[in-house]
Every structure is written in C-alpha cells, then in structure tokens.
Amino acid sequence: MNEPINNRVANSVLQSIDLDEYYHLGERVSFDLKDLLFQGLIIKEKDFRAFIQTHDWNQYDNKNIAVFCSTDAIIPSWAIMVLASKFQPYAHKVVFGSVEELEKALFKDALSSIKPETYKDAKVVVKGCGKHPVPAYAFAELTLLLTPYVSSLMYGEPCSTVPVYKKKN
C-alpha cells in the first residue's frame, strides 16, 4: 500500500523541445516606408536623405525591425540599402518585409543553433504550448531539421502526445 509513486513521464526516454525557449524576447518594431514617400508615391532623394540625417537611430537599439511599405509604391534599392546601413549598428534583427517575415527570420536564426545530430535515434516531443506565439513556420522547420535523425517525433506534452513521424525500421 505504501508503494512509491512512479513518475513515468520523468523516467521516460523522451527528449522534449520547447520552441518557446527559442523565442527572441526583444521588442518588435514596424517601420512603414509610406511616411517617407513624397505625395504618397515615391521616394524623393533630397527629402529621404534629410530624414536619414535627422532621424534618431538610437531608438532601435537591440530591437527587431520589420521594414515595409503599406502603400503600393516602388521603393528604390538604394533607399533600402541606406536604411539597412542605418539600422545595422543598432538593431538586433532587420527584415525588409512583414512582421510575420520578421518572426520567421528570428526563429530561423534561433533554430540554427540546434544540432540535429544530437537527437540521433531519439524519441522527441515538441511542446505545443508556451508563453509566446510560435509561428507554424518554426514547427515545420524543426520537423524538417529533426526527421532525418530522430526515431520518432511527437507533438504535445510528454503525458499526451500526437505522433508526427516515426522512422521506418
């Protein structure tokens, strides 16, 4: 009657990966180029250069920036290059695209630190819930990264998983 409680999850051979741990905590900032357009249509070089000289770039220190244009305008490549050169010394990450593309880039960088060979023949469960929003992209990339190595891949919590992949014998 006084048998010790056996925690099967704790004693399991399952290795757990929590994508929440790969979420970059830095602030996300949207930078809309529409505010720099002359008459809402084009980049006027003189006005653009004046903005570049007077803008406070320090405010982007260690932030993650999504640079985009919410209007249908053609942004010259040189303007993008100038902006990139100004953001580079300050920002943690700059993406010329949507906030969703920024999240993908942040997770791509974070997932590159995983050494998939360390999961060779392992039974891995990818945790599904966390404090931060994890894009579907990250789950797909992790799956593509691990399936050549793992013996099985599951989604959920160690006590109740959904099978995703099982290596054929």
MDTraj code that builds the backbone (N, CA, C; nanometers):
import mdtraj as md
import numpy as np

residues = "MET ASN GLU PRO ILE ASN ASN ARG VAL ALA ASN SER VAL LEU GLN SER ILE ASP LEU ASP GLU TYR TYR HIS LEU GLY GLU ARG VAL SER PHE ASP LEU LYS ASP LEU LEU PHE GLN GLY LEU ILE ILE LYS GLU LYS ASP PHE ARG ALA PHE ILE GLN THR HIS ASP TRP ASN GLN TYR ASP ASN LYS ASN ILE ALA VAL PHE CYS SER THR ASP ALA ILE ILE PRO SER TRP ALA ILE MET VAL LEU ALA SER LYS PHE GLN PRO TYR ALA HIS LYS VAL VAL PHE GLY SER VAL GLU GLU LEU GLU LYS ALA LEU PHE LYS ASP ALA LEU SER SER ILE LYS PRO GLU THR TYR LYS ASP ALA LYS VAL VAL VAL LYS GLY CYS GLY LYS HIS PRO VAL PRO ALA TYR ALA PHE ALA GLU LEU THR LEU LEU LEU THR PRO TYR VAL SER SER LEU MET TYR GLY GLU PRO CYS SER THR VAL PRO VAL TYR LYS LYS LYS ASN".split()
xyz = np.array([
    [0.0799, -0.1191, 0.0000],
    [0.0000, 0.0000, 0.0000],
    [0.0849, 0.1267, 0.0000],
    [0.2023, 0.1239, 0.0543],
    [0.2890, 0.2402, 0.0580],
    [0.3943, 0.2347, -0.0522],
    [0.3520, 0.1918, -0.1678],
    [0.4457, 0.1867, -0.2800],
    [0.4749, 0.3284, -0.3269],
    [0.6002, 0.3539, -0.3646],
    [0.6338, 0.4888, -0.4120],
    [0.5633, 0.5170, -0.5459],
    [0.5324, 0.6440, -0.5659],
    [0.4697, 0.6856, -0.6915],
    [0.5751, 0.6851, -0.8001],
    [0.5432, 0.6225, -0.9113],
    [0.6363, 0.6141, -1.0234],
    [0.5954, 0.7173, -1.1288],
    [0.6775, 0.8175, -1.1473],
    [0.6508, 0.9212, -1.2470],
    [0.7041, 0.8734, -1.3813],
    [0.6145, 0.8167, -1.4624],
    [0.6571, 0.7582, -1.5901],
    [0.7050, 0.8642, -1.6884],
    [0.6505, 0.9841, -1.6813],
    [0.6951, 1.0917, -1.7709],
    [0.8382, 1.1317, -1.7374],
    [0.8658, 1.1499, -1.6081],
    [1.0007, 1.1890, -1.5664],
    [1.1029, 1.0799, -1.5978],
    [1.0618, 0.9541, -1.5925],
    [1.1532, 0.8434, -1.6181],
    [1.1568, 0.8023, -1.7649],
    [1.0863, 0.8723, -1.8481],
    [1.0758, 0.8393, -1.9901],
    [1.2052, 0.8719, -2.0638],
    [1.2242, 0.8051, -2.1772],
    [1.3395, 0.8330, -2.2624],
    [1.3092, 0.9474, -2.3590],
    [1.1899, 1.0021, -2.3509],
    [1.1523, 1.1128, -2.4386],
    [1.2406, 1.2345, -2.4131],
    [1.2827, 1.2964, -2.5223],
    [1.3530, 1.4239, -2.5121],
    [1.2549, 1.5314, -2.5560],
    [1.2474, 1.6368, -2.4801],
    [1.1495, 1.7419, -2.5055],
    [1.2171, 1.8669, -2.5620],
    [1.1532, 1.9267, -2.6621],
    [1.1992, 2.0541, -2.7173],
    [1.0847, 2.1531, -2.7027],
    [1.1132, 2.2656, -2.6413],
    [1.0144, 2.3706, -2.6215],
    [1.0525, 2.4889, -2.7092],
    [0.9776, 2.5110, -2.8182],
    [1.0086, 2.6214, -2.9092],
    [0.9947, 2.7574, -2.8413],
    [0.9230, 2.7628, -2.7326],
    [0.9102, 2.8860, -2.6558],
    [1.0483, 2.9351, -2.6098],
    [1.1393, 2.8415, -2.5874],
    [1.2749, 2.8770, -2.5446],
    [1.3558, 2.9418, -2.6568],
    [1.3089, 2.9303, -2.7801],
    [1.3792, 2.9871, -2.8949],
    [1.3196, 3.1209, -2.9391],
    [1.2209, 3.1682, -2.8659],
    [1.1563, 3.2956, -2.8968],
    [1.2462, 3.4104, -2.8530],
    [1.2797, 3.4994, -2.9460],
    [1.3632, 3.6141, -2.9099],
    [1.2768, 3.7165, -2.8369],
    [1.3186, 3.7555, -2.7183],
    [1.2381, 3.8417, -2.6332],
    [1.2432, 3.9896, -2.6722],
    [1.3322, 4.0261, -2.7620],
    [1.3452, 4.1666, -2.7999],
    [1.2173, 4.2239, -2.8588],
    [1.2013, 4.3536, -2.8407],
    [1.0833, 4.4247, -2.8908],
    [1.0773, 4.4194, -3.0433],
    [0.9555, 4.4073, -3.0954],
    [0.9311, 4.4107, -3.2395],
    [0.8827, 4.5507, -3.2758],
    [0.9405, 4.6064, -3.3834],
    [0.9046, 4.7402, -3.4292],
    [0.8706, 4.7333, -3.5773],
    [0.7588, 4.7957, -3.6134],
    [0.7206, 4.8076, -3.7543],
    [0.7643, 4.9447, -3.8041],
    [0.8329, 4.9471, -3.9171],
    [0.8803, 5.0717, -3.9770],
    [0.8193, 5.0813, -4.1164],
    [0.7185, 5.1663, -4.1297],
    [0.6441, 5.1800, -4.2547],
    [0.7056, 5.2901, -4.3410],
    [0.7493, 5.2528, -4.4595],
    [0.8126, 5.3478, -4.5506],
    [0.7144, 5.4493, -4.6086],
    [0.5857, 5.4261, -4.5952],
    [0.4869, 5.5191, -4.6534],
    [0.5043, 5.6602, -4.5996],
    [0.5524, 5.6723, -4.4777],
    [0.5722, 5.8034, -4.4173],
    [0.6884, 5.8801, -4.4808],
    [0.7699, 5.8126, -4.5578],
    [0.8847, 5.8764, -4.6235],
    [0.8580, 5.9075, -4.7714],
    [0.7396, 5.8749, -4.8185],
    [0.7071, 5.8941, -4.9603],
    [0.6656, 6.0386, -4.9890],
    [0.7119, 6.0898, -5.0994],
    [0.6709, 6.2214, -5.1473],
    [0.5355, 6.2059, -5.2153],
    [0.4358, 6.2799, -5.1662],
    [0.2982, 6.2749, -5.2145],
    [0.2423, 6.1319, -5.2158],
    [0.2927, 6.0506, -5.1245],
    [0.2440, 5.9139, -5.1104],
    [0.2801, 5.8219, -5.2248],
    [0.3742, 5.8643, -5.3093],
    [0.4035, 5.7869, -5.4311],
    [0.5472, 5.7395, -5.4446],
    [0.6414, 5.8280, -5.4193],
    [0.7812, 5.7966, -5.4495],
    [0.8733, 5.8442, -5.3376],
    [0.9933, 5.7914, -5.3384],
    [1.0995, 5.8412, -5.2502],
    [1.1670, 5.9557, -5.3249],
    [1.1652, 6.0715, -5.2638],
    [1.2364, 6.1866, -5.3195],
    [1.3711, 6.1919, -5.2477],
    [1.4787, 6.1747, -5.3220],
    [1.6090, 6.1549, -5.2603],
    [1.6466, 6.2654, -5.1625],
    [1.6247, 6.3902, -5.1973],
    [1.6642, 6.5010, -5.1089],
    [1.5909, 6.4910, -4.9744],
    [1.4597, 6.4683, -4.9778],
    [1.3813, 6.4561, -4.8548],
    [1.4209, 6.3306, -4.7759],
    [1.4448, 6.2234, -4.8472],
    [1.4850, 6.0975, -4.7845],
    [1.6176, 6.1144, -4.7111],
    [1.7137, 6.1777, -4.7775],
    [1.8460, 6.1996, -4.7160],
    [1.8351, 6.2910, -4.5941],
    [1.7462, 6.3892, -4.5990],
    [1.7265, 6.4775, -4.4838],
    [1.6706, 6.3976, -4.3658],
    [1.5750, 6.3079, -4.3936],
    [1.5213, 6.2210, -4.2884],
    [1.6324, 6.1342, -4.2290],
    [1.7123, 6.0750, -4.3138],
    [1.8214, 5.9861, -4.2695],
    [1.9156, 6.0606, -4.1751],
    [1.9445, 6.1858, -4.2064],
    [2.0389, 6.2635, -4.1253],
    [1.9810, 6.3058, -3.9899],
    [1.8502, 6.3280, -3.9843],
    [1.7914, 6.3826, -3.8621],
    [1.7215, 6.2789, -3.7739],
    [1.6969, 6.1615, -3.8270],
    [1.6241, 6.0588, -3.7525],
    [1.7097, 6.0052, -3.6376],
    [1.6456, 5.9775, -3.5247],
    [1.7144, 5.9206, -3.4081],
    [1.7215, 5.7686, -3.4224],
    [1.8331, 5.7180, -3.4672],
    [1.8517, 5.5749, -3.4909],
    [1.8758, 5.4995, -3.3613],
    [1.9144, 5.5698, -3.2554],
    [1.9377, 5.5058, -3.1251],
    [1.8129, 5.4378, -3.0705],
    [1.6951, 5.4835, -3.1107],
    [1.5710, 5.4263, -3.0591],
    [1.5509, 5.2806, -3.1018],
    [1.6307, 5.2328, -3.1962],
    [1.6183, 5.0952, -3.2443],
    [1.7193, 5.0009, -3.1798],
    [1.7864, 5.0496, -3.0758],
    [1.8901, 4.9706, -3.0099],
    [1.8345, 4.8354, -2.9629],
    [1.8931, 4.7290, -3.0152],
    [1.8615, 4.5899, -2.9807],
    [1.7158, 4.5507, -3.0085],
    [1.6509, 4.6197, -3.1012],
    [1.5126, 4.5870, -3.1368],
    [1.5098, 4.5071, -3.2662],
    [1.3985, 4.4427, -3.2892],
    [1.3753, 4.3643, -3.4105],
    [1.2817, 4.4456, -3.4985],
    [1.3253, 4.4739, -3.6207],
    [1.2539, 4.5697, -3.7035],
    [1.2044, 4.5060, -3.8330],
    [1.0762, 4.5266, -3.8605],
    [1.0154, 4.4861, -3.9873],
    [0.9951, 4.6139, -4.0684],
    [1.0703, 4.6276, -4.1771],
    [1.0596, 4.7443, -4.2644],
    [0.9715, 4.7056, -4.3824],
    [0.8661, 4.7829, -4.4054],
    [0.7724, 4.7518, -4.5131],
    [0.7112, 4.8808, -4.5643],
    [0.6361, 4.8717, -4.6727],
    [0.5632, 4.9861, -4.7249],
    [0.4172, 4.9449, -4.7401],
    [0.3297, 5.0135, -4.6673],
    [0.1877, 4.9764, -4.6675],
    [0.1122, 5.0332, -4.7875],
    [0.1792, 5.1123, -4.8700],
    [0.1153, 5.1619, -4.9918],
    [0.1807, 5.0967, -5.1125],
    [0.1140, 5.1086, -5.2234],
    [0.1655, 5.0496, -5.3474],
    [0.2632, 5.1474, -5.4125],
    [0.3870, 5.1446, -5.3693],
    [0.4899, 5.2342, -5.4201],
    [0.6138, 5.1533, -5.4551],
    [0.6884, 5.2037, -5.5484],
    [0.8153, 5.1396, -5.5845],
    [0.9240, 5.2060, -5.5008],
    [0.9882, 5.1256, -5.4191],
    [1.0961, 5.1749, -5.3330],
    [1.2284, 5.1389, -5.4002],
    [1.3108, 5.2387, -5.4312],
    [1.4376, 5.2084, -5.4978],
    [1.5325, 5.1282, -5.4081],
    [1.6102, 5.0449, -5.4712],
    [1.7043, 4.9591, -5.3979],
    [1.8031, 5.0400, -5.3154],
    [1.8478, 5.1516, -5.3674],
    [1.9441, 5.2322, -5.2918],
    [1.8846, 5.2812, -5.1599],
    [1.7544, 5.3107, -5.1580],
    [1.6905, 5.3578, -5.0349],
    [1.6889, 5.2463, -4.9300],
    [1.6611, 5.1246, -4.9745],
    [1.6627, 5.0093, -4.8840],
    [1.8030, 4.9876, -4.8287],
    [1.9021, 5.0035, -4.9161],
    [2.0408, 4.9867, -4.8719],
    [2.0807, 5.0934, -4.7696],
    [2.0376, 5.2177, -4.7931],
    [2.0687, 5.3252, -4.6990],
    [2.0035, 5.2966, -4.5639],
    [1.8766, 5.2569, -4.5652],
    [1.8083, 5.2233, -4.4397],
    [1.8783, 5.1083, -4.3675],
    [1.9141, 5.0056, -4.4420],
    [1.9834, 4.8912, -4.3814],
    [2.1127, 4.9361, -4.3135],
    [2.1861, 5.0253, -4.3788],
    [2.3120, 5.0723, -4.3208],
    [2.2898, 5.1538, -4.1936],
    [2.1751, 5.2196, -4.1834],
    [2.1455, 5.2990, -4.0635],
    [2.0941, 5.2128, -3.9483],
    [2.0137, 5.1103, -3.9808],
    [1.9624, 5.0215, -3.8770],
    [2.0705, 4.9284, -3.8229],
    [2.1621, 4.8853, -3.9084],
    [2.2585, 4.7800, -3.8766],
    [2.3341, 4.7995, -3.7453],
    [2.3870, 4.9181, -3.7164],
    [2.4635, 4.9293, -3.5911],
    [2.3789, 4.9179, -3.4636],
    [2.2480, 4.9320, -3.4763],
    [2.1622, 4.9379, -3.3586],
    [2.0752, 4.8146, -3.3388],
    [2.0072, 4.7741, -3.4425],
    [1.9040, 4.6713, -3.4310],
    [1.9629, 4.5326, -3.4095],
    [1.8858, 4.4489, -3.3404],
    [1.9225, 4.3079, -3.3278],
    [1.8983, 4.2368, -3.4607],
    [1.7817, 4.2633, -3.5218],
    [1.7448, 4.1982, -3.6480],
    [1.6624, 4.2970, -3.7301],
    [1.6918, 4.3042, -3.8598],
    [1.6151, 4.3869, -3.9528],
    [1.5723, 4.2993, -4.0682],
    [1.4431, 4.3053, -4.0989],
    [1.3883, 4.2321, -4.2127],
    [1.3123, 4.3313, -4.2984],
    [1.3367, 4.3284, -4.4275],
    [1.2596, 4.4105, -4.5189],
    [1.1421, 4.3259, -4.5639],
    [1.0345, 4.3361, -4.4853],
    [0.9145, 4.2569, -4.5067],
    [0.8203, 4.2740, -4.3890],
    [0.7224, 4.1879, -4.3819],
    [0.6179, 4.1963, -4.2798],
    [0.6683, 4.1521, -4.1420],
    [0.5854, 4.1783, -4.0415],
    [0.6159, 4.1332, -3.9051],
    [0.6218, 3.9802, -3.9031],
    [0.5365, 3.9148, -3.9831],
    [0.5387, 3.7681, -3.9910],
    [0.6731, 3.7197, -4.0468],
    [0.7249, 3.7907, -4.1470],
    [0.8559, 3.7541, -4.2018],
    [0.9668, 3.7779, -4.0994],
    [0.9505, 3.8806, -4.0176],
    [1.0460, 3.9055, -3.9099],
    [1.0462, 3.7891, -3.8114],
    [0.9269, 3.7424, -3.7724],
    [0.9184, 3.6289, -3.6800],
    [0.9842, 3.5046, -3.7397],
    [0.9615, 3.4805, -3.8675],
    [1.0253, 3.3661, -3.9343],
    [1.1769, 3.3786, -3.9284],
    [1.2280, 3.4974, -3.9568],
    [1.3726, 3.5182, -3.9565],
    [1.4311, 3.4990, -3.8163],
    [1.3605, 3.5469, -3.7153],
    [1.4089, 3.5296, -3.5781],
    [1.4138, 3.3824, -3.5398],
    [1.3095, 3.3077, -3.5764],
    [1.3095, 3.1649, -3.5454],
    [1.4125, 3.0898, -3.6295],
    [1.4309, 3.1306, -3.7540],
    [1.5321, 3.0651, -3.8377],
    [1.6700, 3.0798, -3.7728],
    [1.7008, 3.1998, -3.7265],
    [1.8280, 3.2221, -3.6578],
    [1.8391, 3.1358, -3.5324],
    [1.7330, 3.1328, -3.4543],
    [1.7354, 3.0576, -3.3279],
    [1.7477, 2.9079, -3.3529],
    [1.6738, 2.8564, -3.4512],
    [1.6771, 2.7125, -3.4785],
    [1.8109, 2.6678, -3.5374],
    [1.8853, 2.7610, -3.5945],
    [2.0162, 2.7237, -3.6498],
    [2.1138, 2.6814, -3.5395],
    [2.0811, 2.7123, -3.4144],
    [2.1682, 2.6715, -3.3037],
    [2.1471, 2.5250, -3.2636],
    [2.0389, 2.4648, -3.3124],
    [2.0116, 2.3242, -3.2796],
    [2.1040, 2.2342, -3.3604],
    [2.1640, 2.1403, -3.2932],
    [2.2486, 2.0408, -3.3598],
    [2.1648, 1.9137, -3.3712],
    [2.1046, 1.8910, -3.4887],
    [2.0101, 1.7801, -3.5013],
    [2.0721, 1.6425, -3.4766],
    [2.2009, 1.6300, -3.5018],
    [2.2660, 1.5001, -3.4811],
    [2.2657, 1.4577, -3.3340],
    [2.2477, 1.5539, -3.2434],
    [2.2401, 1.5188, -3.1012],
    [2.1091, 1.4455, -3.0695],
    [2.0159, 1.4455, -3.1620],
    [1.8884, 1.3758, -3.1433],
    [1.8831, 1.2453, -3.2232],
    [2.0005, 1.1960, -3.2646],
    [2.0061, 1.0732, -3.3444],
    [1.9381, 0.9586, -3.2692],
    [1.8411, 0.8980, -3.3358],
    [1.7635, 0.7840, -3.2846],
    [1.6865, 0.8148, -3.1560],
    [1.6653, 0.9408, -3.1277],
    [1.5918, 0.9793, -3.0064],
    [1.4415, 0.9840, -3.0325],
    [1.3677, 0.9719, -2.9260],
    [1.2234, 0.9937, -2.9283],
    [1.2034, 1.1362, -2.8761],
    [1.1539, 1.2222, -2.9650],
    [1.1456, 1.3645, -2.9332],
    [1.0006, 1.4101, -2.9333],
    [0.9671, 1.4890, -2.8324],
    [0.8355, 1.5523, -2.8277],
    [0.8569, 1.7039, -2.8338],
    [0.7848, 1.7674, -2.9239],
    [0.7895, 1.9129, -2.9377],
    [0.6709, 1.9693, -2.8609],
    [0.7000, 2.0475, -2.7595],
    [0.5939, 2.1042, -2.6767],
    [0.5092, 2.2003, -2.7600],
    [0.3804, 2.1978, -2.7333],
    [0.2885, 2.2752, -2.8139],
    [0.2458, 2.4081, -2.7563],
    [0.2507, 2.4232, -2.6274],
    [0.2011, 2.5458, -2.5645],
    [0.3146, 2.6180, -2.4946],
    [0.3074, 2.7493, -2.4991],
    [0.4082, 2.8295, -2.4313],
    [0.3564, 2.9690, -2.4056],
    [0.4427, 3.0531, -2.3556],
    [0.4057, 3.1902, -2.3233],
    [0.4043, 3.2811, -2.4458],
    [0.4808, 3.2437, -2.5495],
    [0.4978, 3.3306, -2.6655],
    [0.4370, 3.2675, -2.7902],
    [0.3959, 3.3510, -2.8840],
    [0.3416, 3.2962, -3.0089],
    [0.4529, 3.2353, -3.0946],
    [0.4356, 3.1107, -3.1307],
    [0.5324, 3.0419, -3.2150],
    [0.4660, 3.0199, -3.3510],
    [0.5244, 3.0737, -3.4577],
    [0.4609, 3.0581, -3.5885],
    [0.4690, 2.9141, -3.6389],
    [0.3734, 2.8782, -3.7235],
    [0.3714, 2.7450, -3.7833],
    [0.5041, 2.7152, -3.8521],
    [0.5647, 2.8178, -3.9081],
    [0.6944, 2.8040, -3.9741],
    [0.7959, 2.7336, -3.8841],
    [0.8011, 2.7723, -3.7565],
    [0.9006, 2.7164, -3.6650],
    [0.8769, 2.5674, -3.6416],
    [0.7496, 2.5271, -3.6298],
    [0.7189, 2.3852, -3.6121],
    [0.7590, 2.3060, -3.7370],
    [0.7316, 2.3630, -3.8545],
    [0.7678, 2.2953, -3.9797],
    [0.9194, 2.2849, -3.9945],
    [0.9901, 2.3930, -3.9675],
    [1.1362, 2.3922, -3.9806],
    [1.2003, 2.2937, -3.8837],
    [1.1506, 2.2907, -3.7613],
    [1.2046, 2.1968, -3.6629],
    [1.1803, 2.0529, -3.7088],
    [1.0638, 2.0263, -3.7638],
    [1.0323, 1.8931, -3.8148],
    [1.1275, 1.8548, -3.9277],
    [1.1494, 1.9466, -4.0218],
    [1.2412, 1.9198, -4.1334],
    [1.3839, 1.8990, -4.0840],
    [1.4208, 1.9707, -3.9806],
    [1.5551, 1.9600, -3.9239],
    [1.5771, 1.8262, -3.8538],
    [1.4749, 1.7790, -3.7813],
    [1.4927, 1.6611, -3.6970],
    [1.4616, 1.5270, -3.7630],
    [1.3673, 1.5225, -3.8564],
    [1.3236, 1.3916, -3.9080],
    [1.4350, 1.3058, -3.9685],
    [1.5395, 1.3619, -4.0273],
    [1.6461, 1.2725, -4.0739],
    [1.7223, 1.2027, -3.9603],
    [1.7050, 1.2474, -3.8381],
    [1.7849, 1.1966, -3.7253],
    [1.7050, 1.1176, -3.6218],
    [1.5867, 1.1639, -3.5879],
    [1.5126, 1.1053, -3.4762],
    [1.4491, 0.9716, -3.5133],
    [1.4227, 0.8908, -3.4103],
    [1.3480, 0.7667, -3.4361],
    [1.1990, 0.7961, -3.4373],
    [1.1559, 0.8942, -3.3570],
    [1.0159, 0.9370, -3.3621],
    [1.0066, 1.0824, -3.3184],
    [0.9054, 1.1466, -3.3726],
    [0.8800, 1.2863, -3.3404],
    [0.7324, 1.2991, -3.3050],
    [0.7067, 1.3653, -3.1929],
    [0.5701, 1.3813, -3.1449],
    [0.5457, 1.5270, -3.1098],
    [0.4187, 1.5615, -3.1012],
    [0.3781, 1.6975, -3.0660],
    [0.2911, 1.6916, -2.9411],
    [0.3075, 1.7894, -2.8537],
    [0.2221, 1.7973, -2.7352],
    [0.3032, 1.8009, -2.6079],
    [0.2492, 1.7351, -2.5084],
    [0.3158, 1.7232, -2.3785],
    [0.3534, 1.5768, -2.3606],
    [0.4620, 1.5474, -2.2868],
    [0.5053, 1.4083, -2.2720],
    [0.3972, 1.3126, -2.2236],
    [0.2975, 1.3630, -2.1498],
    [0.1929, 1.2746, -2.0990],
    [0.0822, 1.2501, -2.2022],
    [0.0742, 1.3322, -2.3066],
    [-0.0280, 1.3126, -2.4108],
    [0.0229, 1.3726, -2.5414],
    [0.0780, 1.2876, -2.6256],
    [0.1405, 1.3348, -2.7488],
    [0.0611, 1.2923, -2.8721],
    [0.0846, 1.3655, -2.9802],
    [0.0302, 1.3306, -3.1107],
    [0.1490, 1.2852, -3.1952],
    [0.1454, 1.1638, -3.2499],
    [0.2565, 1.1187, -3.3339],
    [0.2664, 1.2033, -3.4612],
    [0.3853, 1.2421, -3.4959],
    [0.4110, 1.3212, -3.6157],
    [0.4908, 1.2403, -3.7171],
    [0.5945, 1.1734, -3.6678],
    [0.6860, 1.0993, -3.7562],
    [0.7420, 0.9802, -3.6810],
    [0.7563, 0.8698, -3.7517],
    [0.8222, 0.7522, -3.6951],
    [0.9098, 0.6932, -3.8048],
    [1.0392, 0.6734, -3.7706],
    [1.1344, 0.6181, -3.8654],
    [1.0983, 0.4753, -3.8965],
    [1.1051, 0.4399, -4.0248],
    [1.0786, 0.3016, -4.0646],
    [1.1999, 0.2172, -4.0340],
    [1.1741, 0.0978, -3.9848],
    [1.2849, 0.0056, -3.9496],
    [1.3448, -0.0579, -4.0716],
])
top = md.Topology()
chain = top.add_chain()
for i, resn in enumerate(residues, 1):
    res = top.add_residue(resn, chain, resSeq=i)
    for name in ("N", "CA", "C"):
        top.add_atom(name, md.element.get_by_symbol(name[0]), res)
traj = md.Trajectory(xyz[None], top)
